[in-house]
Amino acid sequence: MSIKYKTLSELKELLEKKDISSFELVEETFKNISSSKTNSFITLNEEVALTKAKEFDQGECEGDLAGLPIAQKDLFCTKNLRTTCGSRILENFIPPYNATVVENLSKAGSICVGKTNMDEFAMGSSNETSYFGAVKNPWDLERVPGGSSGGSAAAVAEGLVCAATGTDTGGSIRQPAALCGITGIKPTYGRASRWGMIAFASSLDQAGAFARNAEDCALLLNHICSHDEKDSTSLSNDKENYLENINNDLKGKKIGIVKEFDISNLSKEVQDSFEQSKKIFESLGANFVEVSMPNIKLSVPTYYVVAPAECSSNLSRFDGVKYGYRAENVNDLEDLYIKSRSEGFGDEVKRRILIGTYVLSAGFYDAYYKKAQQSRRMIKNDFVKAFSEVDVIMSPSSPSSAFKIGSKTEDPIEMYLEDLFTISSNLAGVPAMSIPHGFSKNLPIGLQLIGNYLEESEILNFAHQYQKNTDWHIRNPDFGDNS
Amino acid sequence: MSWETVIGLEVHAQLSTSTKLFSSASTKFGSEPNTQVDLVDLGLPGVLPVVNKDAFKKAITFGLAINADINQESTFDRKNYFYPDLPKGYQITQMTQPIVEGGSIEINVDGNIKTINITRAHLEEDAGKSIHDAYPDKSVIDLNRAGTPLLEIVSEPEISSAKEAVSYMKALHQLVTFLDVCDGDMSQGSLRCDANVSIRKVGDSELGTRTEIKNINSFKFIEKAINFEIKRQIKVLENGDKVIQETRLYDSLKDETRPMRSKEFANDYRYFPDPDLLPVIISDDEMDEIKDSFPELPNEKSKRYISELKIDENEAQIVSSSRELSIFFELAVDSESDPKLAANLLVGEIGSLLNKDNIKINESNLSSDNFNTLLKRISDGTISKKIAKTVLADIWDSGKDADEIIKNQGLVQIQDESIIQDVAQKILEANPDQVAAFKGGKDKLFGFFVGQVMKETQGKANPKSVNDILKKLLS
């Protein structure tokens, strides 16, 4: 039996009915990974995964996700399993502890088959900045899968795994989900613990999930999200069952369309898909309301001050002294720092460290960092105001479908604009997701649903109802003609 | 030309919490290198800080003691710089909204009281230690100290001499130890200071260029380092040169300050709010709790000793001046032991023993329980105050129980008046000349007779009985 493209819920059912054993499932997974050409994994966890699968088959482990193989983005620390964050500087780093998200998913019984490729330190929108090579989009191997969680998105899209974790700092789950034609969700900032997530920009980073549909995402969030005393920014709200409201009626619900998100200059297919999706939601009883968010245009510049500032400080610990890459033949301490970091980090990471160092430096702090904090508050207020009028906000997930590998690497600004629609929800901290809703020249495009604070259930409800009435999410790269 | 000195001190007090400021590792001093570190202290990828509220309690207690404003909402910032003993590449500190602002401390310089205003006191984490002399060809790092909570207490530049600086440090030392916010052990670096020193012509209103002397860790060195620096700056200015604003280190072996390498301090720290930590809010209830458990300070203690326990002013001040001594005193005194006698022995006999051994009372062999027993034996007449000193000396060496020493060495006071009468009789008979002289008006000889009786009884005779009996026999 082929397990490729099966959803999490389908595989769960097969396991429960004993139509397949966990061992077979995991074995098959590794077989598929070994024949894959997408380069979506950096490190495999074969021996441990097969052992765990056997344990499950012998009835030794239980849980909501028991026996199911999943992939972890290589940004989550995994005990005794190499965690590189896509960087040379952590090429040989083996963490002595598990990230809370990893721990939670493991407690639910899932089996981690490996660590997925990603943009170095999650800095990128194409997965081309990975030290371990670019990931290829399974829909077209010459194209990028998006980033930074490109490995996770590609692995799910290719059917290697039914689910994978991701992290989203400015769109790193939603944009690759869109470009790979799968479903991805980033919960409210603080819902999932950041303990054990290698920090890029602490005030924006949030863990989330990739799966083949919204229902599976809900099931994953039930385990990914938790209050964690080890993370001071973790929210203390009670645990929610994200599956509970997934079948609610959308009648009378209000969907906001952001006036300032101009989609008129996007490709015809992107515009057409958007109009089509509006019609589907209308047919489900939802109404559309235009909301004005005048400060949302500040999102990209604000983000590119806040995120690099935090990253410049967060990445200071990679100094060649305690762990990670250390340059050889150094003259003195300063030389050790300079050479280890120069050789250990890639260009994009260096670019952002430089920007961050600059915006925080004496004399520039007020003009950049402080200003960015102010505009961030204004953007947040725009969301608060908008959500007083609507239940969810809808927009394209990214400006276009997957682009050719190498086509934007020389133009960082062009690359940064990939996250035009996604960045604002990170700045505000609200939950958001991307679902497949069409194709542009045989390449998937995504629809973004943004929810109010802690309203993951609401956007999952919208997404699930949409997917019950469309089939974009069940298409896969082997479909042949996708248009 | 005459110069005046302007000094401001930045004192780092290690807070005596059991765990670190942002991790659950122990803060104990002197353990094997790198055994008191957890994932957070190592600055591993992915770890996050969680605030130790106990450190806040201690910082607030200090703030209340100096009548400062307490910011019930305070924040943490990152101070970014590279150093091997700083695992994260930044120190978490309170730059913009410190927990304590304002307040003042009174110092006593040769009997004159002066008030030094405090700018702020903020929480921050200590760094680890770089060790450069353990191996011939490499430097090594001990991270045991990394993350230990520090309260940095910043004074206004209102200190005008090395002597005042020492008084200020001593006042701070007394305060933080009494409040139990810091163990005050300067040799272990629990309390250390950076001194900002500048000089200007008497009458000038503008401050001169200052230098900062880093990490001074004894009262003696504070005085020496500052005095050296003042002299050096005067010399520089009188030669027509300019004082360079720089960071200097005090070398106690050479008794001089010298500049640190410029690389070690030429940093732009790029402070910004730590995104891993939310503002720390101290509720009114928490504030009340801290106020309710506020310890009694030396002045109040001294006043209480005088009024309630009828202790001499001088002795009361000495006993209340140190936390250890006052705790010891209060534990030793009860309804059956005389507080006046206790204070008297603590200041006198025990004080000299402590000075001689250069230790604190809690480091001696004398426990408060044992001292209590000793006091009771004096009060109930078992031994005389003189014998008590013999017993004390024994305890000091052996740590044995007072009663055991009294019993084993037969030191019980002779109360039987017939025995004393016999001895006195013998003494008078053996010294007919002195008896005659006494009767002839040489009153001072009475002391000689007392001394002889005491000598004969090995000091065990009840002194009051000896007096009475001798008076009767000589009349």
Interface residues (C-beta under 8 A of the other chain):
Chain A: F76 C77 T83 C85 L90 F93 P95 P96 Y97 A99 R194 W195 G196 M197 I198 A199 A201 S202 S203 E229 K230 D231 S232 T233 A309 E310 S312 S313 L315 S316 R317 F318 D319 V321 K322 Y323 L333 E334 Y337 T357 L360 S361 A362 Y365 Y369
Chain B: L39 L42 G43 L44 P45 G46 V47 L48 P49 V50 V51 R78 N80 F82 P84 P87 K88 G89 Y90 I141 K263 D268 R270 Y271 F272 P275 D276 L277 L278
